[in-house]
Amino acid sequence: MGSNYKVTVNDAFHFDFEKESVTPLDAIPTGINEFHILHQNLPYKAEIVSSDFIHKRYTVKINNTNYTVSIANSLDMLIKEMGFEVGLTKQVNAIRAPMPGMILEISVVVGQAVKENDNLIILSAMKMENSFLSPRDGVIKSISVSAGDAVEKDQLLIEFE
């Protein structure tokens, strides 16, 4: 992997940098997350206002103007090219029975807005009660079972809009 970086500023401007072009930058720390930068004989006051290390997004204030900066290295670019990205998750649109059992309780109704980790349904299987929590924020589109119903493995229980 090379030492190349793709930098996006305010989701509009794109720059390609090599490590060698950034290394000689004259930056002197003046405080916590604050720097005095000299570039091509011009002075800049820089401050890192916020940082999201997981998504590699930063808010940087340069001479009292805020910029949102995204930085991707060669590995990040390769991972994205392969169709994977940090922070992307599969959207769960349905809850299915993981095993045969009996529905003991349904805690939601069609049209109800739910938050992630809200209790949705309780399934009794193999002498145990299994609570199913909402995997995401959403609205209940349909409920395919009722309390007291026997269900088979992989049977649809609840759908989200």
C-alpha positions as CSV (number, residue, x, y, z in Angstrom):
1,M,0.0,0.0,0.0
2,G,1.3,3.4,-0.9
3,S,1.1,6.5,1.2
4,N,-1.5,8.3,-0.8
5,Y,-4.5,10.1,0.6
6,K,-7.8,11.3,-0.8
7,V,-9.1,14.3,1.0
8,T,-12.6,15.6,0.6
9,V,-13.5,19.1,1.9
10,N,-17.2,20.0,2.5
11,D,-18.3,17.1,0.4
12,A,-17.5,19.2,-2.7
13,F,-13.7,19.6,-3.2
14,H,-11.5,16.5,-3.7
15,F,-7.7,16.5,-3.4
16,D,-5.1,13.7,-3.8
17,F,-2.0,13.9,-1.6
18,E,1.1,11.9,-1.3
19,K,2.7,11.6,2.2
20,E,5.8,13.4,0.9
21,S,3.8,16.5,0.0
22,V,2.3,16.8,3.5
23,T,5.4,16.0,5.5
24,P,7.2,19.3,5.0
25,L,4.1,21.3,6.0
26,D,5.2,23.8,8.7
27,A,2.8,23.3,11.6
28,I,3.5,24.3,15.2
29,P,1.1,23.3,18.0
30,T,-0.2,26.4,19.9
31,G,-2.6,24.6,22.2
32,I,-4.7,21.4,22.4
33,N,-5.9,20.8,18.8
34,E,-4.7,24.2,17.8
35,F,-1.9,24.9,15.3
36,H,-0.1,27.8,13.6
37,I,0.6,26.8,10.0
38,L,2.9,28.4,7.5
39,H,2.3,27.4,3.9
40,Q,3.9,29.2,0.9
41,N,4.9,32.1,3.3
42,L,1.2,32.6,4.3
43,P,0.2,32.1,8.0
44,Y,-2.9,30.1,9.0
45,K,-4.5,29.6,12.4
46,A,-6.0,26.0,12.5
47,E,-8.1,24.2,15.1
48,I,-9.5,20.7,15.0
49,V,-13.0,21.4,16.3
50,S,-14.4,17.8,16.2
51,S,-13.2,14.4,15.0
52,D,-15.0,11.2,14.1
53,F,-12.1,8.7,13.9
54,I,-14.3,5.8,12.8
55,H,-15.5,7.5,9.7
56,K,-12.3,9.6,9.4
57,R,-14.3,12.9,9.3
58,Y,-13.1,16.0,11.0
59,T,-14.3,19.6,11.4
60,V,-11.4,21.9,11.1
61,K,-11.5,25.7,11.6
62,I,-9.0,27.6,9.4
63,N,-8.8,31.3,10.1
64,N,-12.3,31.3,11.6
65,T,-13.9,29.3,8.8
66,N,-15.1,25.8,9.5
67,Y,-14.5,23.0,7.0
68,T,-15.6,19.3,7.1
69,V,-12.7,17.2,6.0
70,S,-12.8,13.5,5.1
71,I,-9.5,11.6,4.8
72,A,-9.0,8.2,3.1
73,N,-5.7,6.3,2.8
74,S,-4.8,3.7,0.3
75,L,-6.4,0.9,2.4
76,D,-9.6,2.8,2.9
77,M,-9.8,3.3,-0.9
78,L,-9.2,-0.4,-1.6
79,I,-11.9,-1.4,1.0
80,K,-14.4,1.0,-0.6
81,E,-13.5,-0.2,-4.1
82,M,-14.2,-3.8,-2.9
83,G,-17.7,-2.7,-1.8
84,F,-17.1,-2.6,1.9
85,E,-17.2,0.5,4.1
86,V,-16.8,1.1,7.8
87,G,-20.1,2.0,9.5
88,L,-22.3,0.5,6.8
89,T,-24.7,-2.1,8.2
90,K,-27.4,-4.3,6.7
91,Q,-30.8,-2.8,7.0
92,V,-33.0,-5.2,8.9
93,N,-36.6,-5.0,7.6
94,A,-38.1,-8.2,9.1
95,I,-38.0,-10.3,12.3
96,R,-38.2,-14.0,11.7
97,A,-38.5,-16.9,14.2
98,P,-35.0,-18.4,14.7
99,M,-36.6,-21.6,16.0
100,P,-40.0,-23.2,16.4
101,G,-42.0,-22.0,19.4
102,M,-45.0,-20.2,20.7
103,I,-45.7,-16.4,20.7
104,L,-46.2,-15.4,24.4
105,E,-46.5,-11.6,24.0
106,I,-46.5,-8.9,21.3
107,S,-45.5,-5.5,22.6
108,V,-46.1,-3.4,19.5
109,V,-48.9,-2.6,17.0
110,V,-48.9,-1.9,13.3
111,G,-48.0,1.7,12.6
112,Q,-46.1,2.1,15.9
113,A,-42.8,3.9,15.8
114,V,-40.1,2.0,17.7
115,K,-36.6,2.8,18.7
116,E,-33.6,0.5,18.5
117,N,-33.7,-2.0,21.4
118,D,-37.4,-1.6,22.1
119,N,-39.0,-4.9,23.1
120,L,-41.1,-6.2,20.2
121,I,-42.1,-9.8,20.8
122,I,-41.6,-12.7,23.2
123,L,-41.2,-16.2,21.8
124,S,-41.2,-19.3,24.1
125,A,-39.0,-22.0,22.7
126,M,-37.3,-25.0,24.3
127,K,-38.6,-24.0,27.8
128,M,-37.1,-20.5,27.5
129,E,-38.6,-17.1,26.8
130,N,-36.8,-15.2,24.1
131,S,-37.3,-11.5,23.8
132,F,-36.8,-9.9,20.4
133,L,-35.6,-6.3,20.5
134,S,-35.9,-3.9,17.6
135,P,-32.7,-3.9,15.6
136,R,-33.2,-0.3,14.5
137,D,-35.4,2.7,14.7
138,G,-38.4,2.3,12.5
139,V,-42.2,1.9,12.1
140,I,-44.0,-1.4,12.3
141,K,-45.4,-2.3,8.9
142,S,-47.1,-5.6,9.7
143,I,-47.3,-8.2,12.4
144,S,-47.9,-11.7,11.0
145,V,-48.6,-13.6,14.3
146,S,-50.8,-13.3,17.4
147,A,-50.2,-14.1,21.0
148,G,-50.6,-17.9,21.5
149,D,-49.7,-18.8,17.9
150,A,-47.3,-21.7,17.2
151,V,-44.6,-20.6,14.8
152,E,-42.1,-22.5,12.6
153,K,-38.4,-21.8,12.2
154,D,-37.8,-18.8,9.8
155,Q,-41.5,-17.8,9.9
156,L,-42.1,-14.0,9.4
157,L,-43.1,-12.4,12.7
158,I,-42.8,-8.6,12.2
159,E,-42.0,-6.4,9.2
160,F,-40.7,-2.8,9.3
161,E,-41.6,0.0,6.8
